[in-house]
């Protein structure tokens, strides 16, 4: 489509009221364009291939949120950030949109090497018409499989291989992607809970010390969480907690 046609289509909603008013002044009837949407049988193999490509693209776009959650580092990051907020004793600070946004950008950062390989080996050749979309999908699957297998425990992978009843694979390349994804999720949940447990320990010690001091002073009616919260915040700020936490998270994916 030419630039002039694009400009006309973009300005069409603005031009319709003015055109209707001008035709009313001239006494002529306003004729609205007719829009039709229909389905018909394909006449050439190229039309069939185009329809299948559009269907595959719509399927991928529909599953994009699930792909982001299940096949990237997002799960571990967002769970650890939620544990950090609970360990500090603050239920709404930082708020959920801030945690999710932070987890998204940290996911993009940690998955940047994988995305670079996919763009170089799959997307660019496909956009240059050097390969078809099936070959591009197979090439894009390779870096993602490598990332998930690197983060998956052998015990979790063996569990789902056994549950699939397909026999023991000869190599990691023979493991189906449908077996790798649930094993990867189980491993990510276990890793994130281990990190969350380590996060709770120093703040739990602060809570216990504050509760013991208040009990020894006879101040049993004063909630310990009210006194321990400023001390936990001070401890977190003094050790530069956010930088330490994010740095440790990114190092865990190497």
Phi and psi in degrees as GROMACS dihedral restraints (atoms count N, CA, C in turn):
[ dihedral_restraints ]
;  ai    aj    ak    al  type     phi  dphi    fc
    3     4     5     6     1   -73.0    20    10
    4     5     6     7     1   159.5    20    10
    6     7     8     9     1   -59.8    20    10
    7     8     9    10     1   -36.0    20    10
    9    10    11    12     1   -65.0    20    10
   10    11    12    13     1   -39.5    20    10
   12    13    14    15     1   -65.5    20    10
   13    14    15    16     1   -40.0    20    10
   15    16    17    18     1   -62.3    20    10
   16    17    18    19     1   -41.6    20    10
   18    19    20    21     1   -64.8    20    10
   19    20    21    22     1   -39.6    20    10
   21    22    23    24     1   -65.7    20    10
   22    23    24    25     1   -40.7    20    10
   24    25    26    27     1   -66.5    20    10
   25    26    27    28     1   -36.1    20    10
   27    28    29    30     1   -70.1    20    10
   28    29    30    31     1   -34.0    20    10
   30    31    32    33     1   -91.6    20    10
   31    32    33    34     1    -0.5    20    10
   33    34    35    36     1   -57.9    20    10
   34    35    36    37     1   -43.8    20    10
   36    37    38    39     1   -62.1    20    10
   37    38    39    40     1   -28.3    20    10
   39    40    41    42     1   -81.9    20    10
   40    41    42    43     1   -27.5    20    10
   42    43    44    45     1   -84.2    20    10
   43    44    45    46     1   -24.3    20    10
   45    46    47    48     1   -61.7    20    10
   46    47    48    49     1   -46.5    20    10
   48    49    50    51     1   -61.7    20    10
   49    50    51    52     1   -41.3    20    10
   51    52    53    54     1   -64.9    20    10
   52    53    54    55     1   -38.7    20    10
   54    55    56    57     1   -67.3    20    10
   55    56    57    58     1   -38.0    20    10
   57    58    59    60     1   -65.0    20    10
   58    59    60    61     1   -40.0    20    10
   60    61    62    63     1   -67.0    20    10
   61    62    63    64     1   -39.6    20    10
   63    64    65    66     1   -66.6    20    10
   64    65    66    67     1   -40.6    20    10
   66    67    68    69     1   -68.3    20    10
   67    68    69    70     1   -33.0    20    10
   69    70    71    72     1   -66.2    20    10
   70    71    72    73     1   -35.9    20    10
   72    73    74    75     1   -67.3    20    10
   73    74    75    76     1   -33.1    20    10
   75    76    77    78     1   -84.8    20    10
   76    77    78    79     1    -6.3    20    10
   78    79    80    81     1    80.1    20    10
   79    80    81    82     1    15.9    20    10
   81    82    83    84     1  -100.2    20    10
   82    83    84    85     1   153.6    20    10
   84    85    86    87     1   -77.9    20    10
   85    86    87    88     1   143.0    20    10
   87    88    89    90     1   -83.1    20    10
   88    89    90    91     1   125.3    20    10
   90    91    92    93     1  -106.1    20    10
   91    92    93    94     1   116.0    20    10
   93    94    95    96     1   -87.4    20    10
   94    95    96    97     1   145.3    20    10
   96    97    98    99     1   -70.4    20    10
   97    98    99   100     1   148.1    20    10
   99   100   101   102     1   -96.5    20    10
  100   101   102   103     1   129.1    20    10
  102   103   104   105     1  -111.9    20    10
  103   104   105   106     1   127.8    20    10
  105   106   107   108     1  -124.6    20    10
  106   107   108   109     1   142.1    20    10
  108   109   110   111     1  -132.9    20    10
  109   110   111   112     1   120.9    20    10
  111   112   113   114     1  -145.1    20    10
  112   113   114   115     1   164.9    20    10
  114   115   116   117     1  -123.3    20    10
  115   116   117   118     1   138.8    20    10
  117   118   119   120     1  -143.1    20    10
  118   119   120   121     1   163.4    20    10
  120   121   122   123     1   -68.9    20    10
  121   122   123   124     1   141.4    20    10
  123   124   125   126     1   -69.2    20    10
  124   125   126   127     1   147.1    20    10
  126   127   128   129     1  -103.8    20    10
  127   128   129   130     1   -19.5    20    10
  129   130   131   132     1  -132.8    20    10
  130   131   132   133     1   156.5    20    10
  132   133   134   135     1   -60.9    20    10
  133   134   135   136     1   -29.1    20    10
  135   136   137   138     1   -64.2    20    10
  136   137   138   139     1   -37.7    20    10
  138   139   140   141     1   -66.8    20    10
  139   140   141   142     1   -36.1    20    10
  141   142   143   144     1   -64.1    20    10
  142   143   144   145     1   -45.2    20    10
  144   145   146   147     1   -62.7    20    10
  145   146   147   148     1   -40.0    20    10
  147   148   149   150     1   -64.0    20    10
  148   149   150   151     1   -42.5    20    10
  150   151   152   153     1   -63.1    20    10
  151   152   153   154     1   -39.6    20    10
  153   154   155   156     1   -67.3    20    10
  154   155   156   157     1   -37.7    20    10
  156   157   158   159     1   -64.3    20    10
  157   158   159   160     1   -42.2    20    10
  159   160   161   162     1   -64.0    20    10
  160   161   162   163     1   -41.1    20    10
  162   163   164   165     1   -63.1    20    10
  163   164   165   166     1   -42.1    20    10
  165   166   167   168     1   -65.8    20    10
  166   167   168   169     1   -39.4    20    10
  168   169   170   171     1   -64.8    20    10
  169   170   171   172     1   -43.1    20    10
  171   172   173   174     1   -64.7    20    10
  172   173   174   175     1   -36.0    20    10
  174   175   176   177     1   -64.5    20    10
  175   176   177   178     1   -43.6    20    10
  177   178   179   180     1   -63.7    20    10
  178   179   180   181     1   -41.7    20    10
  180   181   182   183     1   -65.4    20    10
  181   182   183   184     1   -35.0    20    10
  183   184   185   186     1   -67.1    20    10
  184   185   186   187     1   -37.5    20    10
  186   187   188   189     1   -90.1    20    10
  187   188   189   190     1     4.0    20    10
  189   190   191   192     1   -57.7    20    10
  190   191   192   193     1   -45.4    20    10
  192   193   194   195     1   -60.8    20    10
  193   194   195   196     1   -39.8    20    10
  195   196   197   198     1   -66.5    20    10
  196   197   198   199     1   -38.8    20    10
  198   199   200   201     1   -62.3    20    10
  199   200   201   202     1   -41.6    20    10
  201   202   203   204     1   -62.7    20    10
  202   203   204   205     1   -38.7    20    10
  204   205   206   207     1   -79.1    20    10
  205   206   207   208     1   -41.3    20    10
  207   208   209   210     1   -90.1    20    10
  208   209   210   211     1   -24.0    20    10
  210   211   212   213     1  -120.2    20    10
  211   212   213   214     1    14.3    20    10
  213   214   215   216     1  -131.8    20    10
  214   215   216   217     1  -172.9    20    10
  216   217   218   219     1   -83.9    20    10
  217   218   219   220     1     6.6    20    10
  219   220   221   222     1   -62.1    20    10
  220   221   222   223     1   -41.3    20    10
  222   223   224   225     1   -59.0    20    10
  223   224   225   226     1   -50.4    20    10
  225   226   227   228     1   -62.7    20    10
  226   227   228   229     1   -43.6    20    10
  228   229   230   231     1   -65.4    20    10
  229   230   231   232     1   -47.7    20    10
  231   232   233   234     1   -69.3    20    10
  232   233   234   235     1   -33.8    20    10
  234   235   236   237     1   -69.4    20    10
  235   236   237   238     1   -41.4    20    10
  237   238   239   240     1   -65.1    20    10
  238   239   240   241     1   -40.7    20    10
  240   241   242   243     1   -64.0    20    10
  241   242   243   244     1   -38.0    20    10
  243   244   245   246     1   -65.9    20    10
  244   245   246   247     1   -39.7    20    10
  246   247   248   249     1   -62.7    20    10
  247   248   249   250     1   -38.1    20    10
  249   250   251   252     1   -63.6    20    10
  250   251   252   253     1   -41.0    20    10
  252   253   254   255     1   -66.0    20    10
  253   254   255   256     1   -39.9    20    10
  255   256   257   258     1   -70.3    20    10
  256   257   258   259     1   -35.8    20    10
  258   259   260   261     1   -65.2    20    10
  259   260   261   262     1   -33.9    20    10
  261   262   263   264     1   -72.2    20    10
  262   263   264   265     1   -18.1    20    10
  264   265   266   267     1    87.1    20    10
  265   266   267   268     1    15.8    20    10
  267   268   269   270     1  -111.9    20    10
  268   269   270   271     1   115.6    20    10
  270   271   272   273     1   -80.8    20    10
  271   272   273   274     1   -25.9    20    10
  273   274   275   276     1  -124.5    20    10
  274   275   276   277     1     7.4    20    10
  276   277   278   279     1  -131.3    20    10
  277   278   279   280     1   121.1    20    10
  279   280   281   282     1   -65.7    20    10
  280   281   282   283     1   150.4    20    10
  282   283   284   285     1   -68.4    20    10
  283   284   285   286     1   164.4    20    10
  285   286   287   288     1   -58.3    20    10
  286   287   288   289     1   -42.8    20    10
  288   289   290   291     1   -59.7    20    10
  289   290   291   292     1   -34.1    20    10
  291   292   293   294     1   -69.6    20    10
  292   293   294   295     1   -43.0    20    10
  294   295   296   297     1   -64.3    20    10
  295   296   297   298     1   -43.8    20    10
  297   298   299   300     1   -66.9    20    10
  298   299   300   301     1   -41.6    20    10
  300   301   302   303     1   -63.6    20    10
  301   302   303   304     1   -41.5    20    10
  303   304   305   306     1   -63.8    20    10
  304   305   306   307     1   -42.1    20    10
  306   307   308   309     1   -63.9    20    10
  307   308   309   310     1   -37.8    20    10
  309   310   311   312     1   -63.2    20    10
  310   311   312   313     1   -48.4    20    10
  312   313   314   315     1   -70.0    20    10
  313   314   315   316     1   -34.4    20    10
  315   316   317   318     1   -66.9    20    10
  316   317   318   319     1   -33.2    20    10
  318   319   320   321     1   -65.5    20    10
  319   320   321   322     1   -44.5    20    10
  321   322   323   324     1   -59.9    20    10
  322   323   324   325     1   -39.1    20    10
  324   325   326   327     1   -67.3    20    10
  325   326   327   328     1   -45.9    20    10
  327   328   329   330     1   -71.8    20    10
  328   329   330   331     1   -28.2    20    10
  330   331   332   333     1   -93.5    20    10
  331   332   333   334     1     5.2    20    10
  333   334   335   336     1   -59.9    20    10
  334   335   336   337     1   -43.1    20    10
  336   337   338   339     1   -60.3    20    10
  337   338   339   340     1   -40.0    20    10
  339   340   341   342     1   -65.9    20    10
  340   341   342   343     1   -42.6    20    10
  342   343   344   345     1   -64.0    20    10
  343   344   345   346     1   -35.1    20    10
  345   346   347   348     1   -64.8    20    10
  346   347   348   349     1   -42.5    20    10
  348   349   350   351     1   -65.4    20    10
  349   350   351   352     1   -42.2    20    10
  351   352   353   354     1   -63.3    20    10
  352   353   354   355     1   -41.6    20    10
  354   355   356   357     1   -65.3    20    10
  355   356   357   358     1   -37.8    20    10
  357   358   359   360     1   -76.9    20    10
  358   359   360   361     1   -41.2    20    10
  360   361   362   363     1   -95.6    20    10
  361   362   363   364     1   -20.4    20    10
  363   364   365   366     1  -119.9    20    10
  364   365   366   367     1   -51.9    20    10
  366   367   368   369     1   -72.0    20    10
  367   368   369   370     1   -48.2    20    10
  369   370   371   372     1   -61.9    20    10
  370   371   372   373     1   -47.0    20    10
  372   373   374   375     1   -61.6    20    10
  373   374   375   376     1   -33.8    20    10
  375   376   377   378     1   -70.1    20    10
  376   377   378   379     1   -41.4    20    10
  378   379   380   381     1   -66.7    20    10
  379   380   381   382     1   -25.8    20    10
  381   382   383   384     1   -89.6    20    10
  382   383   384   385     1     7.7    20    10
  384   385   386   387     1    60.3    20    10
  385   386   387   388     1    29.9    20    10
  387   388   389   390     1   -87.1    20    10
  388   389   390   391     1   -26.8    20    10
  390   391   392   393     1  -135.9    20    10
  391   392   393   394     1   162.0    20    10
  393   394   395   396     1   -87.4    20    10
  394   395   396   397     1   175.6    20    10
  396   397   398   399     1   -72.0    20    10
  397   398   399   400     1   -28.6    20    10
  399   400   401   402     1   -66.9    20    10
  400   401   402   403     1   -41.5    20    10
  402   403   404   405     1   -65.2    20    10
  403   404   405   406     1   -38.1    20    10
  405   406   407   408     1   -63.6    20    10
  406   407   408   409     1   -39.6    20    10
  408   409   410   411     1   -65.9    20    10
  409   410   411   412     1   -40.3    20    10
  411   412   413   414     1   -65.5    20    10
  412   413   414   415     1   -39.2    20    10
  414   415   416   417     1   -68.8    20    10
  415   416   417   418     1   -35.8    20    10
  417   418   419   420     1   -70.6    20    10
  418   419   420   421     1   -27.4    20    10
  420   421   422   423     1   -69.8    20    10
  421   422   423   424     1   -30.6    20    10
  423   424   425   426     1   -59.2    20    10
  424   425   426   427     1   -54.6    20    10
  426   427   428   429     1   -62.0    20    10
  427   428   429   430     1   -35.1    20    10
  429   430   431   432     1   -68.6    20    10
  430   431   432   433     1   -41.5    20    10
  432   433   434   435     1   -60.5    20    10
  433   434   435   436     1   -42.5    20    10
  435   436   437   438     1   -63.0    20    10
  436   437   438   439     1   -42.0    20    10
  438   439   440   441     1   -63.8    20    10
  439   440   441   442     1   -46.6    20    10
  441   442   443   444     1   -67.8    20    10
  442   443   444   445     1   -40.4    20    10
  444   445   446   447     1   -64.7    20    10
  445   446   447   448     1   -33.6    20    10
  447   448   449   450     1   -67.9    20    10
  448   449   450   451     1   -30.3    20    10
  450   451   452   453     1   -95.9    20    10
  451   452   453   454     1    -4.2    20    10
  453   454   455   456     1   -95.9    20    10
  454   455   456   457     1   134.8    20    10
  456   457   458   459     1   -74.7    20    10
  457   458   459   460     1   145.3    20    10
  459   460   461   462     1   -62.2    20    10
  460   461   462   463     1   -34.6    20    10
  462   463   464   465     1   -64.0    20    10
  463   464   465   466     1   -43.5    20    10
  465   466   467   468     1   -67.9    20    10
  466   467   468   469     1   -39.9    20    10
  468   469   470   471     1   -65.4    20    10
  469   470   471   472     1   -40.8    20    10
  471   472   473   474     1   -65.1    20    10
  472   473   474   475     1   -33.4    20    10
  474   475   476   477     1   -60.3    20    10
  475   476   477   478     1   -48.4    20    10
  477   478   479   480     1   -77.1    20    10
  478   479   480   481     1   -26.0    20    10
  480   481   482   483     1   -65.7    20    10
  481   482   483   484     1   -40.5    20    10
  483   484   485   486     1   -68.3    20    10
  484   485   486   487     1   -39.5    20    10
  486   487   488   489     1   -69.4    20    10
  487   488   489   490     1   -28.6    20    10
  489   490   491   492     1   -73.6    20    10
  490   491   492   493     1   -19.5    20    10
  492   493   494   495     1    57.5    20    10
  493   494   495   496     1    38.2    20    10
  495   496   497   498     1  -108.6    20    10
  496   497   498   499     1     8.4    20    10
  498   499   500   501     1    86.2    20    10
  499   500   501   502     1   160.8    20    10
  501   502   503   504     1   -75.8    20    10
  502   503   504   505     1   125.2    20    10
  504   505   506   507     1   -71.8    20    10
  505   506   507   508     1   151.0    20    10
  507   508   509   510     1   -74.0    20    10
  508   509   510   511     1   -29.3    20    10
  510   511   512   513     1  -150.6    20    10
  511   512   513   514     1   164.0    20    10
  513   514   515   516     1   -58.7    20    10
  514   515   516   517     1   -27.9    20    10
  516   517   518   519     1   -67.1    20    10
  517   518   519   520     1   -20.4    20    10
  519   520   521   522     1   -87.0    20    10
  520   521   522   523     1    -6.1    20    10
  522   523   524   525     1   -77.1    20    10
  523   524   525   526     1   126.9    20    10
  525   526   527   528     1   -65.3    20    10
  526   527   528   529     1   151.3    20    10
  528   529   530   531     1   -65.8    20    10
  529   530   531   532     1   -28.3    20    10
  531   532   533   534     1   -69.5    20    10
  532   533   534   535     1   -18.9    20    10
  534   535   536   537     1   -90.1    20    10
  535   536   537   538     1   -32.8    20    10
  537   538   539   540     1   -70.2    20    10
  538   539   540   541     1   -39.3    20    10
  540   541   542   543     1   -62.0    20    10
  541   542   543   544     1   -52.3    20    10
  543   544   545   546     1   -64.6    20    10
  544   545   546   547     1   -35.3    20    10
  546   547   548   549     1   -64.8    20    10
  547   548   549   550     1   -38.7    20    10
  549   550   551   552     1   -63.5    20    10
  550   551   552   553     1   -41.0    20    10
  552   553   554   555     1   -65.4    20    10
  553   554   555   556     1   -43.3    20    10
  555   556   557   558     1   -62.0    20    10
  556   557   558   559     1   -41.9    20    10
  558   559   560   561     1   -65.8    20    10
  559   560   561   562     1   -39.3    20    10
  561   562   563   564     1   -65.4    20    10
  562   563   564   565     1   -40.0    20    10
  564   565   566   567     1   -63.4    20    10
  565   566   567   568     1   -43.2    20    10
  567   568   569   570     1   -65.0    20    10
  568   569   570   571     1   -43.7    20    10
  570   571   572   573     1   -63.7    20    10
  571   572   573   574     1   -43.4    20    10
  573   574   575   576     1   -65.5    20    10
  574   575   576   577     1   -36.2    20    10
  576   577   578   579     1   -71.0    20    10
  577   578   579   580     1   -34.2    20    10
  579   580   581   582     1   -64.3    20    10
  580   581   582   583     1   -43.3    20    10
  582   583   584   585     1   -64.9    20    10
  583   584   585   586     1   -40.1    20    10
  585   586   587   588     1   -62.4    20    10
  586   587   588   589     1   -37.8    20    10
  588   589   590   591     1   -62.9    20    10
  589   590   591   592     1   -42.2    20    10
  591   592   593   594     1   -66.7    20    10
  592   593   594   595     1   -29.9    20    10
  594   595   596   597     1   -70.7    20    10
  595   596   597   598     1   -33.2    20    10
  597   598   599   600     1   -72.6    20    10
  598   599   600   601     1   -27.2    20    10
  600   601   602   603     1   -59.2    20    10
  601   602   603   604     1   -53.6    20    10
  603   604   605   606     1   -64.1    20    10
  604   605   606   607     1   -36.2    20    10
  606   607   608   609     1   -73.2    20    10
  607   608   609   610     1   -31.1    20    10
  609   610   611   612     1   -66.2    20    10
  610   611   612   613     1   -37.1    20    10
  612   613   614   615     1   -63.7    20    10
  613   614   615   616     1   -41.1    20    10
  615   616   617   618     1   -62.0    20    10
  616   617   618   619     1   -43.9    20    10
  618   619   620   621     1   -61.5    20    10
  619   620   621   622     1   -41.6    20    10
  621   622   623   624     1   -67.9    20    10
  622   623   624   625     1   -39.1    20    10
  624   625   626   627     1   -65.4    20    10
  625   626   627   628     1   -45.1    20    10
  627   628   629   630     1   -64.1    20    10
  628   629   630   631     1   -41.5    20    10
  630   631   632   633     1   -64.9    20    10
  631   632   633   634     1   -38.5    20    10
  633   634   635   636     1   -66.6    20    10
  634   635   636   637     1   -40.8    20    10
  636   637   638   639     1   -64.3    20    10
  637   638   639   640     1   -45.4    20    10
  639   640   641   642     1   -63.6    20    10
  640   641   642   643     1   -38.1    20    10
  642   643   644   645     1   -68.1    20    10
  643   644   645   646     1   -38.4    20    10
  645   646   647   648     1   -68.6    20    10
  646   647   648   649     1   -28.0    20    10
  648   649   650   651     1   -85.4    20    10
  649   650   651   652     1    -4.0    20    10
  651   652   653   654     1    78.9    20    10
  652   653   654   655     1    14.8    20    10
  654   655   656   657     1   -94.1    20    10
  655   656   657   658     1    65.2    20    10
  657   658   659   660     1   -78.2    20    10
  658   659   660   661     1   -19.1    20    10
  660   661   662   663     1   -84.7    20    10
  661   662   663   664     1    -9.9    20    10
  663   664   665   666     1   -90.9    20    10
  664   665   666   667     1   123.7    20    10
  666   667   668   669     1   -62.2    20    10
  667   668   669   670     1   127.1    20    10
  669   670   671   672     1   -62.5    20    10
  670   671   672   673     1   -32.3    20    10
  672   673   674   675     1   -63.3    20    10
  673   674   675   676     1   -29.6    20    10
  675   676   677   678     1   -68.6    20    10
  676   677   678   679     1   -32.0    20    10
  678   679   680   681     1   -87.9    20    10
  679   680   681   682     1   -35.9    20    10
  681   682   683   684     1   -75.8    20    10
  682   683   684   685     1   -23.9    20    10
  684   685   686   687     1   -59.4    20    10
  685   686   687   688     1   -48.2    20    10
  687   688   689   690     1   -61.1    20    10
  688   689   690   691     1   -36.7    20    10
  690   691   692   693     1   -68.0    20    10
  691   692   693   694     1   -38.0    20    10
  693   694   695   696     1   -67.4    20    10
  694   695   696   697     1   -39.2    20    10
  696   697   698   699     1   -64.2    20    10
  697   698   699   700     1   -41.7    20    10
  699   700   701   702     1   -63.0    20    10
  700   701   702   703     1   -43.2    20    10
  702   703   704   705     1   -62.5    20    10
  703   704   705   706     1   -42.4    20    10
  705   706   707   708     1   -65.2    20    10
  706   707   708   709     1   -39.2    20    10
  708   709   710   711     1   -72.8    20    10
  709   710   711   712     1   -39.1    20    10
  711   712   713   714     1   -64.4    20    10
  712   713   714   715     1   -35.8    20    10
  714   715   716   717     1   -90.0    20    10
  715   716   717   718     1     7.3    20    10
  717   718   719   720     1    54.8    20    10
  718   719   720   721     1    60.9    20    10
  720   721   722   723     1   -61.0    20    10
  721   722   723   724     1   -42.4    20    10
  723   724   725   726     1   -65.3    20    10
  724   725   726   727     1   -42.9    20    10
  726   727   728   729     1   -65.0    20    10
  727   728   729   730     1   -40.4    20    10
  729   730   731   732     1   -65.3    20    10
  730   731   732   733     1   -41.7    20    10
  732   733   734   735     1   -67.0    20    10
  733   734   735   736     1   -48.3    20    10
  735   736   737   738     1   -65.3    20    10
  736   737   738   739     1   -40.6    20    10
  738   739   740   741     1   -62.0    20    10
  739   740   741   742     1   -41.9    20    10
  741   742   743   744     1   -67.0    20    10
  742   743   744   745     1   -37.5    20    10
  744   745   746   747     1   -63.3    20    10
  745   746   747   748     1   -45.9    20    10
  747   748   749   750     1   -66.7    20    10
  748   749   750   751     1   -35.0    20    10
  750   751   752   753     1   -68.1    20    10
  751   752   753   754     1   -27.1    20    10
  753   754   755   756     1   -70.9    20    10
  754   755   756   757     1   -15.6    20    10
  756   757   758   759     1   -94.5    20    10
  757   758   759   760     1    -2.3    20    10
